[in-house]
Amino acid sequence: MISHQTMVSLRWLPPTERGRKTPPSGPRYSATIRMDSRPFADEEWSVILDEMAGSEAAMSFVSEEAPFQSLRKGDRFQLFEGRWPVAEGQIL
């Protein structure tokens, strides 16, 4: 179940930083997120990105137990594919 959408800005990392060769092309993309801020900086959560337009997207957590209520404007995060980050982002 997808819960609580919030807008985010993204910077896709280039291949020289072990990022993607190109940003995802589809209207929907899933990844693992790690937030940089407390209280959940050491946790990983599955997210879905929708309505990707340039460097912005609508992000939703997959789990209802995710800390969506703790998100604050300006919070920073990284998106991961496997063990490598592929994008950096910020809550809008």
N, C-alpha and C positions, 0 to 999 in steps of 0.2 A: 504494500500500500504506500502511495506517495503522500507526503504530508507537508503542509505549510510552505508555500513558495515564497522566495525572496529574491530580489534582483542583486546580481553580482557583476563586477567588472573582472575581466580576465586578461592576463598576458601569457600567451602560449610561449613556452621555452623553445629556443631553436635547437636543432640537432647537436650543435656544439656544446650545449648544456644538458645533453641526453634527453632533450625534449622530442616532440613530434616533428616529422618532416613537414607536415601541413596540419593546420587545425582541423578538427572533425568537420565533415561536410554535411552531415545529416541534421535534421531538425531536432534530434534527441541524442544525447550522449550520456553515458554512465561512467563513473569513476569512483575512486576512494578519496575522501577529503581528510586532511589533517589541519586543524585550526592552530594558529600561532598563539592564541590567547587562552588564558584560564577561563573557566574551570575545566575545560576539556582539551587542553593542549596535547595530552599524551594519548588521546583516543583517535580511532579511525572510524569513519562512517561512510556508508554508500550513499551517493547522491546521483540525481538525474538533472541534467541541464537541458532546458527546453528554450525555444524561441531565441536561439543564438543568433545575434545580429552584430557582426563586427566583434567588438571586445566586451559585449554585454550579453547576459543570459539570465533566465529565470531558473533558480536552483531550488530543488526539493530534496529533502532527506527521504530515503526509502523506508526507514523504520520510524514508527510512531514513538519509539523510545529515544530517538535522537534529541540532542539538546537545542532544538530550534528556538525555544523560548529564550535561550541565553544569547542569541545572535544580536550584535549591536552594530550600527552603522560604523564603518571604518575597520571592523575586525578583518584580519588578514588570514589567508589560508593557502594551502598548496593542494593541487589535484594530482593524484598518482595513478599510473597504469603499472601494476606490478609494484616493484620496489623503487622505481624512479619517478620523481616529480615531472610532470609534463606541462604544468601551468601554475601560475601564481594568481591569486585573486583577492578581492576585497568586497565586503558587504556594502551595498549602496544604500 
